């Protein structure tokens, strides 16, 4: 039932329509006019106008001439909900699910300059494993997680290149043109897969994790011995890693449409 005895809209349906309106606003389009909101929501023009006016009176929306944006009051009310949020805690379910789905160790990384650090780990139950530990620090240019940072954050690429592309194994990519070609492919496919670039006998697949503002905040991935993770396994495991990145991003408040176009490194 969608209407009450007085002919008004039922509360649940009203909330759904309000959510539709608020979700129209993104980082790419923070300001919209009434016609754009109506088109994006698919609501009848009269209904949309009435709800927008009500939202503006209550502080959920602010108006500047003919355009609207998320109201400062709504931003202020949302602040207590974000205070003290722990990235590791919020992304833990996605990390555990990735480990269980693949059977391999799953890691969450954050970046500091030209390096990445393991901040959370769901360890494989296999006896033979690739060794990881929380606090482990690795370079960006050698390994799938580091290349995710470089592909989706130009400052990460600059930091890695400035620090120097040192060779860890014979398969480490140190040619800047080859590296940039790989980063372009990572942006296109949404994941990175590397084999023996940092350690012989080790392979990994990683994907980006985005925050509530659409910025890259972490990388999530699996690491395993090459005896269990080969290039033939990428098509099977990559979708699971991408899904884990998307789930982790949702837990951090990211929603599709809030991210700007994929960044490209400086040349």
DOGUDREN-17954 format. One record per residue: x, y, z of N, C-alpha, C in turn; residue in one letter. Coordinates in steps of 0.2 Angstrom, whole numbers, padded with zeros to 4 digits, always signed. Layout:
XYZXYZXYZA ...
***
This chain:
+0004-0006+0000+0000+0000+0000+0004+0006+0000X +0003+0011-0005+0007+0017-0005+0004+0023-0003X -0003+0023-0002-0006+0029+0001-0010+0028+0007X -0010+0033+0011-0014+0032+0017-0021+0035+0017X -0025+0035+0022-0032+0036+0021-0034+0043+0019X -0029+0048+0020-0030+0055+0018-0028+0056+0011X -0025+0051+0007-0023+0051+0000-0016+0053+0000X -0012+0054+0006-0005+0056+0006-0001+0050+0004X +0006+0051+0003+0010+0046+0001+0013+0043+0008X +0013+0036+0007+0015+0032+0013+0022+0034+0015X +0024+0034+0022+0030+0036+0024+0036+0032+0020X +0036+0026+0019+0041+0022+0016+0042+0025+0009X +0037+0026+0005+0038+0028-0001+0041+0035-0002X +0039+0039+0003+0042+0046+0004+0049+0046+0005X +0051+0041+0009+0059+0041+0011+0062+0038+0004X +0059+0034+0001+0062+0031-0005+0063+0037-0010X +0058+0041-0011+0059+0047-0016+0064+0052-0013X +0064+0053-0007+0069+0057-0004+0076+0055-0006X +0077+0048-0004+0084+0045-0006+0086+0046-0013X +0081+0045-0018+0082+0046-0025+0085+0053-0026X +0082+0058-0023+0084+0065-0024+0091+0066-0022X +0092+0064-0016+0099+0065-0013+0104+0061-0017X +0103+0055-0019+0108+0052-0023+0109+0054-0030X +0105+0059-0032+0107+0063-0038+0113+0067-0038X +0115+0069-0032+0121+0073-0031+0127+0069-0030X +0132+0071-0034+0139+0067-0034+0144+0072-0034X +0150+0069-0033+0156+0074-0033+0157+0077-0040X +0155+0073-0045+0155+0076-0052+0150+0081-0054X +0144+0080-0050+0139+0085-0051+0136+0087-0044X +0139+0091-0041+0137+0093-0034+0131+0098-0034X +0130+0101-0040+0125+0106-0041+0120+0104-0047X +0114+0104-0045+0109+0102-0050+0103+0107-0050X +0100+0108-0056+0093+0112-0056+0088+0107-0055X +0082+0110-0055+0076+0106-0054+0074+0101-0059X +0076+0103-0066+0074+0099-0071+0079+0093-0071X +0085+0094-0070+0090+0089-0069+0088+0084-0064X +0086+0086-0058+0084+0081-0053+0078+0077-0055X +0073+0081-0058+0067+0077-0060+0069+0072-0065X +0073+0073-0070+0075+0069-0075+0079+0063-0072X +0084+0064-0068+0088+0059-0064+0084+0054-0060X +0079+0057-0057+0075+0053-0052+0069+0049-0056X +0067+0052-0061+0061+0049-0065+0054+0051-0061X +0054+0055-0056+0048+0057-0052+0044+0062-0056X +0038+0062-0055+0033+0067-0058+0036+0074-0056X +0036+0079-0061+0038+0085-0060+0035+0089-0054X +0029+0088-0053+0026+0091-0047+0028+0088-0040X +0029+0081-0040+0031+0078-0034+0038+0080-0033X +0042+0080-0038+0049+0082-0037+0050+0089-0034X +0046+0093-0037+0047+0100-0035+0044+0101-0027X +0039+0098-0026+0037+0098-0019+0042+0095-0014X +0045+0089-0015+0049+0086-0011+0056+0090-0010X +0058+0093-0016+0064+0097-0016+0063+0104-0012X +0057+0107-0012+0056+0112-0008+0055+0111-0001X +0053+0105+0001+0052+0102+0008+0060+0101+0011X +0064+0098+0006+0070+0096+0008+0074+0103+0010X +0073+0108+0006+0077+0114+0006+0075+0117+0013X +0068+0117+0015+0066+0120+0021+0069+0117+0027X +0070+0110+0026+0072+0107+0032+0080+0106+0032X +0083+0109+0028+0091+0110+0028+0094+0104+0024X +0090+0099+0021+0094+0094+0018+0097+0096+0011X +0094+0101+0008+0096+0104+0002+0097+0112+0003X +0102+0115+0000+0103+0122-0001+0102+0124-0008X +0100+0131-0009+0098+0133-0015+0103+0139-0017X +0105+0140-0023+0109+0146-0025+0106+0147-0032X +0102+0152-0032+0098+0154-0039+0094+0148-0041X +0096+0145-0047+0092+0140-0049+0095+0133-0048X +0100+0133-0044+0103+0126-0043+0103+0124-0036X +0103+0118-0034+0103+0115-0028+0109+0111-0026X +0111+0110-0020+0116+0106-0018+0114+0103-0011X +0118+0098-0009+0117+0095-0002+0118+0100+0003X +0113+0101+0007+0113+0106+0012+0119+0105+0018X +0121+0111+0020+0126+0111+0025+0124+0108+0031X +0117+0109+0033+0115+0106+0039+0115+0098+0039X +0114+0095+0033+0114+0088+0032+0121+0086+0033X +0126+0089+0030+0133+0088+0031+0135+0088+0038X +0133+0093+0042+0134+0093+0049+0131+0088+0053X +0125+0086+0051+0122+0080+0055+0125+0073+0054X +0128+0073+0047+0132+0066+0046+0138+0066+0049X +0141+0071+0051+0148+0071+0054+0149+0066+0060X +0144+0066+0065+0145+0061+0070+0145+0054+0068X +0142+0052+0062+0142+0046+0060+0149+0044+0057X +0153+0048+0055+0160+0047+0052+0165+0047+0057X +0164+0050+0063+0169+0051+0068+0171+0044+0071X +0178+0043+0070+0181+0037+0073+0180+0031+0069X +0178+0031+0063+0177+0026+0059+0184+0023+0057X +0184+0016+0058+0191+0013+0057+0191+0009+0050X +0195+0011+0046+0196+0008+0039+0197+0000+0040X +0201-0002+0044+0202-0009+0045+0196-0013+0047X +0193-0010+0052+0187-0013+0055+0181-0013+0050X +0180-0008+0046+0175-0008+0041+0176-0012+0035X +0182-0013+0033+0184-0017+0027+0185-0025+0029X +0185-0026+0035+0187-0033+0037+0182-0038+0034X +0176-0037+0034+0171-0042+0031+0173-0044+0024X +0175-0038+0020+0177-0039+0013+0183-0043+0012X +0188-0042+0017+0194-0045+0017+0194-0053+0019X +0190-0054+0024+0188-0061+0025+0185-0065+0020X +0180-0062+0017+0176-0065+0011+0181-0066+0005X +0186-0062+0004+0190-0063-0001+0195-0069+0000X +0197-0069+0006+0201-0075+0008+0197-0082+0007X +0191-0082+0010+0187-0088+0009+0185-0090+0002X +0184-0085-0002+0182-0086-0009+0188-0089-0013X +0194-0086-0012+0200-0088-0016+0204-0093-0012X +0204-0094-0006+0208-0098-0002+0215-0096-0001X +0216-0090-0003+0223-0087-0002+0223-0081+0003X +0229-0079+0005+0230-0073+0010+0227-0067+0006X +0223-0063+0010+0220-0057+0007+0223-0051+0012X +0225-0046+0008+0228-0040+0012+0225-0034+0010X +0225-0029+0015+0223-0022+0014+0229-0018+0015X +0230-0013+0010+0236-0009+0010+0234-0002+0010X +0238+0002+0013+0238+0009+0012+0245+0012+0010X +0245+0018+0007+0251+0021+0005+0254+0026+0009X +0261+0026+0009+0265+0032+0012+0270+0033+0008X +0270+0039+0004+0275+0041-0001+0276+0035-0006X +0282+0033-0007+0284+0028-0012+0283+0021-0010X +0279+0020-0004+0279+0013-0001+0272+0012+0001X +0270+0005+0001+0264+0003+0003+0265-0001+0010X +0260-0001+0014+0260-0005+0020+0254-0010+0021X +0255-0016+0023+0250-0020+0025+0247-0018+0032X +0240-0016+0032+0237-0014+0038+0232-0019+0040X +0230-0024+0036+0225-0029+0038+0227-0035+0034X +0226-0041+0037+0227-0047+0034+0222-0053+0036X +0220-0056+0031+0216-0062+0032+0220-0068+0029X +0223-0072+0033+0229-0077+0031+0226-0083+0029X +0229-0086+0023+0227-0092+0020+0227-0098+0025X +0223-0103+0024+0224-0109+0028+0228-0114+0025X +0231-0113+0019+0236-0117+0016+0242-0118+0020X +0245-0123+0021+0252-0124+0024+0257-0120+0020X +0257-0121+0014+0262-0117+0010+0259-0111+0008X +0262-0105+0010+0259-0099+0009+0264-0094+0007X +0262-0088+0004+0266-0082+0004+0266-0078+0010X +0272-0077+0013+0272-0074+0020+0270-0066+0019X +0265-0065+0023+0263-0058+0024+0262-0056+0032X +0263-0050+0034+0262-0048+0041+0260-0041+0041X +0255-0039+0046+0253-0033+0047+0259-0028+0048X +0260-0023+0045+0266-0018+0046+0271-0019+0041X +0270-0024+0036+0275-0026+0031+0275-0020+0026X +0281-0017+0025+0282-0011+0020+0285-0014+0013X +0282-0012+0008+0285-0014+0001+0285-0008-0003X +0289-0008-0009+0289-0003-0014+0282-0003-0018X +0281+0003-0021+0275+0003-0025+0276+0000-0032X +0281+0001-0035+0282-0001-0042+0283-0009-0043X +0284-0013-0038+0285-0020-0039+0279-0023-0035X +0274-0026-0038+0269-0029-0035+0262-0026-0037X +0257-0030-0037+0250-0028-0039+0247-0022-0035X +0247-0022-0029+0244-0017-0025+0248-0011-0026X +0254-0010-0026+0258-0004-0027+0256-0001-0034X +0255-0005-0039+0253-0003-0046+0246+0000-0046X +0242-0003-0041+0235+0000-0041+0235+0007-0038X +0239+0008-0033+0240+0015-0031+0243+0020-0036X +0248+0017-0040+0251+0021-0045+0246+0023-0051X +0241+0018-0052+0237+0019-0058+0231+0024-0056X +0229+0024-0050+0223+0028-0048+0225+0034-0044X +0231+0035-0043+0233+0041-0039+0240+0044-0042X +0239+0049-0046+0245+0052-0049+0251+0054-0044X +0249+0056-0038+0254+0057-0033+0258+0051-0031X +0255+0045-0032+0259+0039-0030+0264+0037-0036X +0262+0038-0042+0266+0037-0047+0272+0042-0047X +0271+0048-0045+0276+0053-0045+0281+0051-0039X +0278+0049-0034+0283+0047-0028+0287+0041-0029X +0284+0036-0033+0288+0030-0035+0293+0032-0039X +0292+0036-0045+0297+0037-0050+0302+0042-0047X +0301+0046-0042+0306+0051-0039+0310+0046-0035X +0307+0041-0031+0311+0037-0027+0316+0033-0031X +0314+0031-0037+0318+0027-0041+0315+0020-0042X +0315+0017-0048+0312+0011-0049+0318+0006-0049X +0319+0003-0043+0324-0002-0042+0322-0009-0044X +0326-0013-0046+0325-0020-0049+0325-0024-0043X +0320-0028-0041+0320-0033-0036+0321-0040-0039X +0318-0041-0045+0319-0048-0048+0320-0046-0055X +0321-0051-0059+0322-0050-0067+0316-0048-0070X +0310-0049-0066+0303-0047-0069+0301-0041-0067X +0305-0037-0063+0303-0030-0060+0303-0026-0066X +0297-0022-0067+0297-0017-0073+0300-0010-0070X +0305-0009-0074+0309-0002-0072+0309+0003-0078X +0307+0001-0084+0306+0005-0089+0300+0009-0088X +0300+0016-0088+0295+0020-0087+0289+0020-0092X +0291+0019-0098+0286+0018-0104+0282+0012-0103X +0285+0006-0101+0282+0000-0100+0278+0000-0094X +0280+0004-0089+0276+0004-0083+0270+0008-0084X +0270+0014-0088+0264+0018-0089+0259+0014-0093X +0262+0010-0098+0257+0006-0102+0253+0001-0097X +0257-0002-0092+0253-0006-0088+0248-0003-0083X +0250+0003-0081+0245+0007-0077+0239+0009-0081X +0240+0010-0087+0234+0012-0091+0229+0006-0092X +0232+0000-0092+0228-0006-0093+0225-0008-0086X +0228-0006-0081+0225-0007-0074+0219-0002-0073X +0220+0004-0075+0214+0008-0075+0208+0006-0079X +0210+0003-0085+0205+0000-0089+0201-0006-0086X +0205-0010-0084+0202-0017-0082+0200-0017-0074X +0203-0012-0070+0200-0011-0063+0204-0016-0059X +0210-0019-0061+0214-0023-0056+0221-0024-0059X +0225-0026-0055+0232-0027-0057+0234-0034-0055X +0238-0038-0059+0240-0044-0058+0248-0044-0059X +0252-0047-0055+0259-0047-0056+0262-0054-0053X +0267-0056-0057+0270-0062-0055+0278-0061-0054X +0280-0063-0048+0288-0063-0047+0291-0056-0048X +0287-0051-0047+0291-0044-0048+0294-0042-0042X +0292-0044-0036+0296-0042-0030+0299-0048-0027X +0296-0054-0027+0300-0060-0024+0299-0066-0029X +0304-0070-0030+0303-0076-0035+0298-0081-0032X +0294-0084-0036+0289-0088-0033+0283-0086-0030X +0282-0079-0031+0276-0076-0028+0272-0072-0033X +0265-0072-0032+0261-0069-0037+0255-0065-0033X +0252-0060-0036+0247-0056-0032+0242-0053-0037X +0236-0052-0035+0231-0048-0039+0228-0043-0034X +0227-0037-0036+0224-0032-0032+0219-0027-0036X +0215-0024-0032+0210-0019-0034+0210-0013-0030X +0207-0008-0032+0207-0002-0028+0201-0002-0023X +0202+0002-0018+0197+0004-0013+0196+0011-0013X +0190+0014-0014+0189+0021-0014+0185+0023-0008X +0186+0029-0005+0183+0032+0000+0176+0036-0001X +0173+0039+0004+0167+0042+0003+0167+0048-0002X +0172+0051-0003+0173+0056-0008+0175+0054-0015X +0176+0048-0016+0178+0045-0022+0186+0045-0023X +0190+0046-0018+0197+0046-0018+0199+0039-0017X +0205+0037-0020+0208+0031-0018+0211+0031-0011X +0209+0026-0007+0211+0026+0000+0215+0020+0002X +0214+0015-0002+0218+0008-0001+0218+0004-0007X +0222-0002-0006+0221-0007-0011+0220-0014-0007X +0216-0018-0011+0215-0024-0008+0217-0030-0012X +0219-0035-0010+0222-0040-0015+0223-0047-0011X +0225-0052-0016+0227-0058-0013+0235-0059-0015X +0238-0063-0011+0245-0065-0013+0246-0073-0012X +0249-0076-0016+0250-0083-0016+0256-0086-0019X +0259-0092-0018+0264-0095-0022+0262-0096-0029X +0267-0095-0034+0265-0096-0041+0263-0103-0042X +0264-0108-0038+0262-0114-0039+0254-0115-0039X +0251-0110-0035+0244-0110-0035+0241-0104-0038X +0245-0099-0040+0242-0093-0043+0246-0092-0050X +0244-0093-0055+0247-0092-0062+0243-0088-0066X +0246-0086-0072+0242-0081-0076+0236-0084-0079X +0235-0091-0079+0229-0094-0081+0224-0094-0076X +0225-0092-0069+0221-0091-0064+0218-0084-0064X +0221-0079-0067+0219-0072-0066+0211-0071-0068X +0209-0075-0074+0202-0074-0076+0197-0076-0070X +0199-0081-0066+0195-0084-0061+0195-0080-0055X +0201-0077-0053+0202-0074-0047+0201-0066-0047X +0202-0063-0053+0202-0056-0053+0195-0053-0052X +0189-0056-0054+0183-0054-0053+0181-0054-0045X +0184-0059-0042+0183-0059-0034+0187-0054-0031X +0193-0052-0033+0197-0047-0030+0193-0040-0031X +0191-0039-0038+0187-0033-0039+0181-0032-0035X +0177-0037-0034+0171-0037-0030+0173-0036-0023X +0179-0038-0020+0181-0037-0013+0182-0029-0013X +0186-0026-0018+0187-0019-0018+0181-0015-0018X +0176-0017-0022+0169-0014-0022+0166-0014-0015X +0166-0020-0012+0162-0021-0006+0166-0016-0001X +0172-0017+0000+0176-0013+0004+0175-0005+0003X +0174-0003-0003+0173+0004-0004+0166+0006-0002X +0161+0001-0003+0154+0003+0000+0154+0004+0007X +0158-0001+0011+0158+0000+0018+0162+0006+0020X +0166+0009+0016+0169+0016+0018+0165+0022+0015X +0159+0020+0013+0154+0026+0011+0154+0028+0003X +0158+0024-0001+0159+0026-0008+0152+0023-0011X +0150+0027-0016+0145+0025-0020+0146+0027-0028X +0145+0022-0032+0146+0024-0039+0144+0031-0042X +0148+0034-0045+0146+0041-0048+0150+0046-0044X +0153+0044-0038+0156+0049-0034+0163+0050-0035X +0166+0046-0040+0173+0046-0041+0174+0050-0048X +0179+0054-0048+0181+0058-0054+0184+0053-0059X +0185+0055-0065+0188+0051-0070+0194+0048-0068X +0196+0042-0070+0202+0039-0068+0208+0043-0069X +0212+0044-0064+0218+0049-0065+0224+0045-0069X +0227+0049-0073+0233+0047-0077+0239+0050-0074X +0244+0046-0074+0251+0049-0072+0254+0055-0076X +0258+0059-0073+0261+0064-0077+0267+0061-0081X +0268+0063-0087+0273+0061-0091+0278+0066-0092X 
***
